[in-house]
Every structure is written in C-alpha cells, then in structure tokens.
Amino acid sequence: MEAALKILLIIFSLGLIGTVLLQKGKSAGLSGAITGGAEHLFGRQKARGLDLLLQRVTVVLASGFFLLALAVAYFMD
C-alpha cells in the first residue's frame, strides 16, 4: 500500500511540474502584477482553450498531490 502511494505521489508530482511548465506566464513586470490581481478579483477570465485546460489539470493534480502527500505521511511509521 505504501509503495503504491509513493509511486502515485511521484507520478502526480511529475505531472504537476509538467503542467506548470507548459503554462504561459500570466504577466510580466510590476505593471502586470498590479493589473493581474484586479482582473482576477473581478472575475475576468481570459483563459481559453489549452490555457484553460492546463489550468484545470493543474488544480486537479495539485489537489491530488496534496492528498497523496497526506496519505503517505499518515501511513509512514
């Protein structure tokens, strides 16, 4: 059980790294940091197509990674 969880954790971590690296940068410089927060706050969603898919896959992989990390820590003696 423990070995299977560790293998899944490695798969999720590699998938998470890959999806984060495939995503485009949201903004560049200080001006992007200021306006990027406002756009996110008011709910404007510019992500379409592949960007949206990568964003959703990243959320799923990050959640799975977090839960698997907790499970592995729980089952370690």
C-alpha angles and dihedrals in degrees: 000000000000093000092050091051091050091050090050089048091054091048092050092047093051091047091049092050091049096050093047091051092049094055122096120244110265096217142348127228133350096307091057091051091054098045095037092063092050093050092050092046095055095044103250107157116199097167113111135167115342094008091056092047092050090048092053093044089051092054092049094047093046091051092047091047091052093049093045091049089054091048093050091048091049095051095045111102 
